[in-house]
Amino acid sequence: MQANNIPASDIDADIDLAYRCASGEKQAWDEFVEAYAGLVRSAAAKTIGRYRMVSAEELDDVTSEIFAAFVWNDCKVLRDFKGTCKLSTYLFLVARSRTINWLRKQRGRTISLEDASAQVAQVESPREPAQENPLSELMEAGMQKLSDRDRLVLNLFYRDERSHKEIADLLNTTITNVGSIVSRARTRLKAIIDDLRGTD
């Protein structure tokens, strides 16, 4: 699905660049690095800066890890880009996620999408005892079953704590549409998790 209000030519160009990089085209990779190295580094710096100071050496390390993640597993991250938002937005979110993982390894800090999203899955029902509610596995499985758009919006809203207006600006859509997407995605996620629980 094309992101609202983003010219089709821009989306096509983004998809083409991601595909060419994933296909191993050196010129495409050079273009990719030149276009997005600054964005990736900035995303890492902002993410770490929310929790502590960051040195230039650490920023180099985490930026290298993020770019390594782009090519890991036959460039799965790039192949997963479907054009539901701008490539810059997609890469910014990937960079934030990888930086959070890096912070976990460095400091053992609990910064979990599962923790935040647990409130989504249980918005209409009381919390169950921990031994009966393996949230980590269920939430991961549930999020993967959502559409790219729904997963992206829930990540922005719950993990990154973006407002509806910020999400609307990032995705070039309206605040009303973002609210509708969050509501529907939350309902879908709860239904998916309930179904997964029922099949255990």
URTAHU-V863097 format. One record per backbone hydrogen bond with DSSP energy under -1.0 kcal/mol. NH is the residue of the N-H (numbers start at 0). CO is the residue of the C=O. If there is no record, write none. Layout:
BEGIN
NH;CO
NH;CO
END
This chain:
BEGIN
2;82
5;2
10;6
11;7
12;8
13;9
14;10
15;11
16;12
17;13
18;14
19;15
20;16
21;17
22;18
23;20
24;19
28;24
29;25
30;26
31;27
32;28
33;29
34;30
35;31
36;32
39;35
40;36
41;37
42;38
43;39
44;40
45;41
46;42
47;43
48;44
50;47
51;47
58;54
59;55
60;56
61;57
62;58
63;59
64;60
65;61
66;62
67;63
68;64
69;65
74;70
75;71
78;74
79;75
80;77
89;85
90;86
91;87
92;88
93;89
94;90
95;91
96;92
97;93
98;94
99;95
100;96
101;97
102;98
103;99
104;100
105;101
106;102
107;103
110;108
115;111
116;112
117;113
118;115
120;116
121;117
122;119
124;121
131;128
132;129
134;132
137;133
138;134
139;135
140;136
141;137
142;138
143;139
145;142
150;146
151;147
152;148
153;149
154;150
155;151
156;152
157;153
159;154
161;155
166;162
167;163
168;164
169;165
170;166
172;167
177;173
178;174
179;175
180;176
181;177
182;178
183;179
184;180
185;181
186;182
187;183
188;184
189;185
190;186
191;187
192;188
193;189
194;190
195;191
196;192
197;193
198;194
END
